[in-house]
Amino acid sequence: MDDKAIVVGVDGSPAARAALRWAVDEAALRGCRVDAVLAWHLEYGQVMAPAPVGIDRDELRAAHREALQEAIAGLENVRGVLVEGDARDALVTASHDAQLLVVGSRGMGLLRTALLGSVSSYCVHHAACPVVVLRAPQPESVEEPRPVTTPGPLL
């Protein structure tokens, strides 16, 4: 086995689940392990609220650890890595010891991406290893396929 892992960002989204499945398949081909990284942090608004009510850092950490364990349940050769901090920074830091970084893209749109930033875009520009970005799988259409019509023989 290669000592460098494939690092994949997980957050519970459909795109992250697709990224994790892809990373596991790729790791099997490369003979390496997968490090599934879930980064969490308190939101600025929660910390700066006049009277933060019900915020228990240990409970939040435990909830995120449980979400990480659920994400990797039943997968072989996958190690869960829980990181307190910004996802962009956590994944780029993990990329320094990785052979590949895999992230999902939620497709937030231009405005939301401009306002919030994009983890996948940040990783593409700052990671220390190659990056694979996967979109969430699109639901299959339930519509009947339309027949192709032509105007008739073309002379």
N, C-alpha and C positions, 0 to 999 in steps of 0.2 A: 504494500500500500504506500502511496505517496504520503509524505508527512504533511504536506500542505492540503488543507481542506478546501472544499467549495463552500463559500459563505453565502447564505440566503437570508434575506430579510423577511420576517413573518410578522403579520399584524392582524390576521383573521379575515382579511378581505379576500374576495374571490381571486384577485390578481396575485396575491401573496400565496394562496393555496396552489395556484397554477405554477408559480415560480418554485415552490417547494417540490412539487411533483417532478418538474423538469430537472431540478438540481439533483434529486435522488437518482433519477435515470442516468444523468450525465456522470455522477459519481460512480455508479456501477460500471460504466464504460471505462472510466479513468482509474478505477481501483483506489479511490480515496474516500474519506468520510465527508459528511455534510455538517457544517455548523449552522444551525438555524438560530438566527439572532432576533430577539424581540427586544426592542428598546422602548422604554417608558419614562415618563417624567410628569411632574405636576405642571399643569398649565399655568401660565403667568397670572391669569385672572383668578385662579384658585389660591395662589400664594399671596397675591396682593389684595384679596378681598378684605374689607374692614373687619369682618369677624368670620374667618374660615370655619365653617361648621362641618363636622363629620369627616374631616380629612385626616386619615390615619395612614401614614406612609407605609407602615408594615402591612396593613390590610390591602393597600393598592399593590404593593410588591407581591403579596401572596396571590392576589387575583390575576396579575399578569403572569406569574409563574404557572398557575393553573391553566391559563389560556395557552401558554407555550407548550405545556405537557400535552394538552388536547391536540394542538396542531401537529405534534410529532408522534402521537400515539400510533403504535403499530408499524412504524417505519424503522427499518434496519439501518445501522451504520449512520445514525443521525444523532448529533449531540445538541441539546438545547442550551442556548446561551442567553441569559437574561441580563440586560444592561440598563442601568438607570442613566438616562441622558437622552439627548436628541438623536433620533434615528439616523439622520444624515451623518452626524459625527461618529456614531457607533459603527455604522457599516463601513465608512471610509477607514476608520481605525482598524477594523477587522480585516479589511482588504490588504493591509500590509503583510499579513502572514497567510494570504490565500492565493490559490492558483486561479480562482475565478470568483466573481461576485455576481449573484443573481438576485434581481429585484422585480417586483411586480409594478405595473403602472396602472393607476386607477383611472387615468384619462379624465382629470378634473376639469379640463377646459382651460382656455387661455387666461381668463380673469382670475379664477381661483388659484391657478398655478402662480400667476404674477403676485397675488396677494399673500399666499401661504407658502409658496416655494414648492418645489417638487423633489421628493427624496430621490426618485430615479434619475432625474436630470442632474442633481447635485453629485450623485454617485458616478455617473458617466463622466463628469468633468473633473472629479477629484480622486477617484479610486486609484490605488497603486497596482491594480491588476486589471485584466480584461473584465468587462461588465456585460451581462446579458439582461435585457429588459423584456419582460413578458407582460402582455395585456391579459386581462381577465377573459376567459372564454365567453363568447357571445352565445346567448341561448339560440337553439336551433329554431328556425321558423316553422310554425305549424300550418302555414298556408300551403294549399295545393300548388304544385308547380304549374306555372302558366305555359300553355303550349306555344311554341315558336310559330309565328305566322309569317308567311312570305307573300309577296304580291303575285306569285305564280311564276311560270317560266319566264326567264329573262332572255329576250331575243337579241 
